[in-house]
Amino acid sequence: MVTSEEVGFLLVPGFSLMALSAASEPLRSANRVLGREAYRLILVSVDGEPVKASSGFTMVVNAAIGRATGLSMAIVVSSLGIADYRDPKVLGWLRRLAHDECRLGAVSTGTFLLARAGLLTGRRCTLHWELQDDFAEEFPDIEVSRDLFCIDRDRLTCAGGTAALDLMLALVAEQHGATVAADVAEQFLHTRIRPAGESQRMSVQWRYGITDRRLVRAITLMEQNMADPVPTQAVAQAAGISSRQLERLFLRQFDRVPSRFYLELRLRHAQLMLLQSADPISEIAAKSGFASASHFGRCYREVFKVTPGQARRGRNQPLAVSDAAAAGGKGQH
């Protein structure tokens, strides 16, 4: 007799609806393609009460963690705001599931909870690129990849968002074959199943709308060196042109000199950390390449018209520095 696999999705307060849908819908669709209930899906919360998503929508669940037993697989679904989330009931439940040889997974920031439960030791994992540095600081001994998703034995982690769709398609292919996975992907008009090792981030060319390889090399170097900014001369050298040529290219494409573009890039990096982490402002300043919190504060206020502290308290600031730095278009000084 063919039995169904029971999969629980633990909803952490403020979870991402996108991540939940991308992780659960492929399994629901696989049932349809297979013509049977290969996967039985249940939603779980700490106390069995409804959980509010980051969008403000509230999701009714099927069970509390104390009653969610006998699972074949459990997926932690969360989002931002879990820097201090260490609910002992949740961590204990995850440890019990691991002891019972339940396959455990996480999307987006859920990787933090698996690690805090001590369940990623000796395993490779991934999570959203914006929070990888914070994860590496908290768990320096855990190997973190920049892949879309990672399957290491009985642990499945992914970057969140639509990456969960590719993770689950890989799982369906593993359990029911590539043809079934392809059929599921087509149900969602997902015309290309991305492999685990594909980069999380869109290429520099697409993000900034550029084709000039010299600009691509220059911006790539800048993005790889936020905490320790590279001098303009070194950026130009990496791009294979003179500093003056580099300046002309940036002015023509972005209406700002390379140093200004780099500054705004670092400020946007800092803005994400302000809004999404609990790191002290002085630490965020250092991670963004500023010698002091006061210098960081002055630059931040000049660009965003609010102080870093005000931005953090508001938590509703648009995630953009300027048209040029954020999207690659022409902007104003």
C-alpha positions in Angstrom: 0.0 0.0 0.0 1.4 3.4 -1.0 1.3 5.8 1.9 1.5 9.6 1.9 4.4 11.6 3.3 3.2 14.1 6.0 4.9 17.4 5.7 4.6 20.1 8.3 5.3 23.8 7.8 6.1 25.6 11.0 5.0 29.2 10.7 7.1 31.6 12.6 5.4 35.0 13.4 6.1 37.4 10.5 6.7 34.6 8.1 6.8 35.1 4.3 3.7 34.1 2.4 5.8 34.0 -0.8 8.1 31.4 0.9 5.3 29.4 2.2 3.5 29.2 -1.2 6.7 28.5 -3.1 7.5 25.6 -0.7 4.0 24.1 -0.3 2.4 24.5 -3.8 4.8 22.3 -5.7 3.9 19.4 -3.3 0.2 20.1 -3.7 0.7 20.1 -7.5 2.7 16.9 -7.3 -0.3 15.2 -5.7 -2.4 16.3 -8.7 0.1 15.1 -11.3 0.6 11.8 -9.5 -3.2 11.3 -9.1 -2.8 10.5 -5.4 -1.9 12.2 -2.1 1.8 11.6 -2.1 2.2 14.6 0.3 -0.2 15.5 3.1 0.5 19.1 4.1 -0.2 20.6 7.5 0.5 24.1 9.0 1.9 24.2 12.5 2.4 27.0 15.0 3.9 27.1 18.5 0.6 27.1 20.2 -1.9 26.1 17.5 -3.1 29.7 17.2 -3.3 31.6 13.9 0.0 33.2 12.8 0.3 36.6 11.1 2.5 36.8 8.0 4.8 39.7 7.2 2.2 41.0 4.8 -0.3 41.3 7.6 -2.5 38.4 6.5 -3.3 35.8 9.2 -3.0 32.1 8.5 -5.1 29.5 10.4 -3.0 26.4 11.3 -3.8 22.7 11.7 -1.9 22.0 14.9 0.4 23.1 17.7 3.9 21.8 17.7 3.1 19.5 20.7 0.6 17.7 18.5 2.6 17.7 15.3 4.2 14.3 15.5 5.0 11.5 13.0 6.1 14.0 10.4 8.2 12.7 7.5 9.5 16.3 6.9 9.2 19.6 8.6 10.0 23.0 7.0 10.6 26.1 9.0 9.0 29.2 7.3 10.1 32.6 8.6 11.2 36.0 7.3 12.8 39.1 8.8 12.8 40.0 12.5 14.2 36.7 14.0 17.5 38.1 15.2 16.5 37.3 18.8 14.0 34.5 18.1 15.0 31.6 20.3 11.8 30.1 21.5 12.9 27.0 23.5 9.6 25.2 22.6 10.4 25.5 18.9 14.1 24.6 19.2 13.2 21.6 21.4 10.5 20.4 18.9 13.0 20.6 16.1 15.5 18.6 18.1 12.9 15.9 18.8 12.0 15.7 15.1 15.7 15.3 14.3 16.0 12.5 16.9 13.0 10.8 15.2 14.9 11.0 11.9 12.4 13.5 10.4 13.8 15.3 7.4 14.2 19.0 8.3 14.2 22.0 6.1 14.1 25.8 6.2 13.4 28.6 3.8 14.9 32.1 4.0 15.8 33.0 7.6 14.5 29.6 8.9 18.1 28.4 8.6 18.9 30.4 11.7 16.4 28.4 13.7 17.8 25.0 12.6 21.3 26.3 13.5 20.2 27.6 16.9 18.7 24.2 17.6 22.2 22.7 16.8 20.9 20.8 13.8 23.3 22.1 11.1 26.6 21.1 12.7 28.7 19.3 10.1 26.3 20.2 7.3 26.3 22.7 4.4 23.4 25.2 4.3 22.2 28.3 2.6 19.9 31.3 3.3 19.0 34.6 1.8 22.1 36.5 0.6 21.2 39.7 2.6 21.7 37.8 5.9 24.6 35.5 5.1 27.1 37.7 6.8 25.0 37.8 10.0 24.6 34.0 9.9 28.4 33.5 9.5 29.1 35.7 12.5 26.6 33.8 14.7 27.7 30.4 13.4 31.3 30.6 12.2 31.7 26.8 12.2 28.8 26.1 9.8 29.5 26.1 6.1 27.3 28.5 4.3 26.9 28.5 0.5 25.5 31.2 -1.8 23.5 28.6 -3.7 19.8 28.9 -4.3 19.2 25.9 -2.2 21.2 23.2 -0.5 20.3 19.5 0.2 22.8 17.9 2.6 21.5 14.5 3.6 18.5 15.1 5.8 18.7 18.9 5.9 17.2 21.1 3.2 17.7 24.9 3.2 17.1 27.6 0.6 17.3 31.3 0.1 13.6 31.9 0.3 11.2 33.5 -2.1 11.0 31.6 -5.4 14.1 29.5 -4.5 11.8 27.4 -2.4 10.0 26.4 -5.6 13.2 25.0 -7.1 14.1 23.3 -3.9 10.8 21.5 -3.8 11.0 20.6 -7.5 14.4 19.0 -6.7 12.8 17.0 -3.9 9.9 15.9 -6.1 12.4 14.8 -8.8 14.4 12.9 -6.2 11.3 11.0 -4.9 9.1 10.7 -8.0 11.3 11.4 -11.0 12.3 14.3 -13.3 9.3 13.9 -15.5 6.9 14.5 -12.6 9.0 17.5 -11.4 8.9 18.9 -15.0 5.1 18.5 -15.1 4.8 20.3 -11.8 7.0 23.1 -13.0 4.9 23.6 -16.1 1.8 23.9 -13.9 3.4 27.1 -12.5 4.7 28.3 -15.9 8.2 27.8 -14.4 9.9 27.1 -17.7 13.4 26.5 -16.3 14.0 24.5 -13.1 17.1 26.1 -11.6 19.8 23.9 -10.2 21.0 24.2 -6.6 24.3 25.9 -7.5 22.7 28.8 -9.4 23.5 32.2 -7.9 20.9 33.8 -5.7 21.4 37.3 -7.1 20.6 38.6 -10.6 23.6 39.3 -12.6 25.1 42.8 -12.5 24.3 43.3 -16.2 20.6 42.7 -15.6 20.3 44.6 -12.3 21.9 47.8 -13.7 20.9 47.5 -17.3 24.4 47.6 -18.6 26.4 45.7 -21.3 29.8 47.3 -20.9 32.1 44.7 -19.4 34.3 47.3 -17.9 31.4 48.6 -15.8 30.4 45.1 -14.9 33.9 44.4 -13.6 33.9 47.7 -11.7 30.5 47.2 -10.0 31.2 43.6 -9.2 34.4 44.6 -7.4 32.5 47.3 -5.4 29.8 44.8 -4.4 32.4 42.3 -3.2 34.1 45.0 -1.0 31.5 46.8 1.1 33.3 46.7 4.4 36.7 47.6 2.9 36.1 50.0 0.1 38.5 49.7 -2.8 40.1 53.0 -4.1 38.8 54.3 -7.4 42.2 53.7 -9.0 42.2 50.1 -8.0 38.6 49.7 -9.4 39.7 51.3 -12.7 42.7 48.9 -12.8 40.4 45.9 -12.3 38.2 47.2 -15.0 41.2 47.5 -17.3 40.9 51.3 -17.9 42.2 54.5 -16.5 40.6 56.4 -13.6 39.5 59.1 -16.0 37.9 56.6 -18.4 36.1 55.0 -15.5 34.7 58.3 -14.4 33.5 59.1 -17.9 31.7 55.7 -18.1 30.0 56.2 -14.7 28.9 59.7 -15.5 27.5 58.6 -18.8 25.6 55.6 -17.4 24.7 56.7 -13.9 25.2 60.5 -13.8 27.6 60.2 -10.9 31.3 59.6 -10.4 32.5 56.1 -9.3 33.2 57.2 -5.7 29.6 58.6 -5.3 28.1 55.5 -6.9 30.2 53.3 -4.5 29.1 55.4 -1.5 25.4 55.0 -2.4 25.9 51.3 -2.9 27.4 51.0 0.6 24.6 53.1 2.1 22.0 50.9 0.5 23.8 47.9 2.0 23.7 49.6 5.4 20.0 50.4 5.0 19.2 46.8 4.5 21.0 45.8 7.7 19.4 48.7 9.6 15.9 47.5 8.6 16.5 43.8 8.8 19.0 43.1 11.6 19.5 44.0 15.2 23.2 44.9 14.8 24.3 48.1 16.6 24.5 51.1 14.3 28.3 51.3 14.9 28.7 47.7 13.7 26.6 48.4 10.6 28.7 51.4 9.9 31.9 49.3 10.0 30.3 46.6 7.9 29.5 49.2 5.3 33.0 50.7 5.1 32.7 53.7 7.3 35.4 54.6 9.7 33.1 56.0 12.4 29.4 56.0 13.2 29.3 59.7 13.0 30.6 59.8 9.4 28.1 57.1 8.5 25.3 59.0 10.1 26.1 62.2 8.2 26.3 60.3 4.8 23.1 58.4 5.6 21.2 61.5 6.4 22.4 63.3 3.3 21.1 60.6 1.1 17.9 59.4 3.0 17.0 62.6 4.8 16.7 60.7 8.1 19.3 59.5 10.6 20.1 55.7 10.8 18.3 55.7 14.2 15.2 57.2 12.8 15.3 54.8 9.9 15.5 51.8 12.3 12.7 53.1 14.5 10.5 53.7 11.5 11.2 50.4 9.7 9.1 51.6 6.8 11.7 53.4 4.7 11.8 52.5 0.9 14.7 50.1 0.2 16.3 52.4 -2.4 19.2 54.9 -2.4 18.6 56.4 -5.8 17.5 55.3 -9.2 21.1 54.9 -10.3 22.4 52.9 -7.4 19.4 50.7 -7.0 18.3 50.1 -10.5 21.1 51.3 -12.8 19.2 54.2 -14.4 20.1 57.9 -14.6 19.8 59.8 -11.4 20.5 63.2 -9.9 23.3 64.3 -7.5 
